[in-house]
Amino acid sequence: MPTAYVYVYLEEGPVPAGILETSGTGREAGARFRYGRRYLQREDRLAIDPVQLPLTDPDVAREYVTEEGFALFNGIRDAALMVGAVISWIGPLTHRLSLNSTTLSQQENLVLDR
């Protein structure tokens, strides 16, 4: 199961917020997310996605799972798309990779955008 750290940009700069795990492909693709306990203890914490990934009590461990048919959480997917639009060098890399395989999934694009 591929794993990635998710960061939130706060006033002091990027701060680790949680861990994203992805699995499956196509219609079987899905993701799990857990906020880090230290992130939840911060007074300046922000929800990555207020609807799908609301903030919780730091003393209660909670794992979020995408609904069937969703490869990623909306807030994470949208942020990855914005980063991809800003980083112009990712386009040629994505094109070269796609020539050697089928269309890249949302999860593969997320990893490429890092």
N, C-alpha and C positions, 0 to 999 in steps of 0.2 A: 504494500500500500504506500504510494508516494506521499511524502510528508514535506510540508513547507512551513516556515515561520511566517506569521503575518504581522506586519508592523503598521503602526498608526503614527502619522506625523503630528506631533504635538509641538507646543511652543519651543521646547528645548531641542527638538529634532525628532528623528525616527525612534520609536519605542516599541519593543516587542509586545504584542497584544495577545497572541495566542498561537495555536497550532492547527493547521489545516491538513487533513488527510483525504486523499482522493482514491477512488477505486472504480474498477469496471470501465467499460467502453460503450459507446453508442447509447442505446436505450437503458443499458444496465449501469451507466455511469452515475456516480453519486459522491457525496463528500460528507465529512464529519469535521466539526470545529469545536475547540475548547479554548475559552479565554484563560490566560495565565492568572494564577492567584495574585501575584504581585501587581499585575496590570489592574485587576479588579479592586485592589486596595488603594490605587491612586485616586486623589481627589479630582484630577483633571482628565480622568478617563472618558472616552467617547465610545458609543456603540458603533461597531463597524457597519451594522445594518440594524436600525432600530426595530424593524418588523421581524426579520428572520433570525437576528442574533442580538436580542436585547441583553443589556447588562444584568448580571445577577449578583447576589450576595457573595462576597469573596469567600465566605466560609462554606458555601454549598457548591460542590463540583457539579457542573452541568455540561453535557455534551449535546451539541445540536447536530441533527442529521437532515440532509436535504430531502425534500419531498420527492416522491416518485416522478421521474421525468425531468428532474433538474440536476445537471451535472455539478453546478456550483451555486453558492448562495449569491443572491443578486448584488449585494454590496461588494463582495469580493470580485465577482465577475466584472462589474462596472468599473471598479478601480483598476483592474488589470487592463481593461480596454483603454482607459484614459492613459495609463502608463505606456501602453503600446503605441498610442497615437503620438505621444510626446517623443518617444525614443525612435528616431528615424532609422537607425541602423538595423532595427529588428526586421523591417520589411524584407530586405534582400536575404537575410538568414532564413526567415520563414519560407520565402519562395524557394530557396535551395533545398530546404528540408522537404517541402511539399512535392518537389519533383521526384523525390526518392520514395514517397509513400502516398497514402491516401490523404484526404483532407485532414488537417490537424483538428483535434478536439479542443473544446474550451480549456480542458485541463492541460493539454500540451501547450497551448498558447500562453497560459498562465505561467508555466515553468519557463518558457522562452522569454517572457517579458521581464524576468528577474534579472 
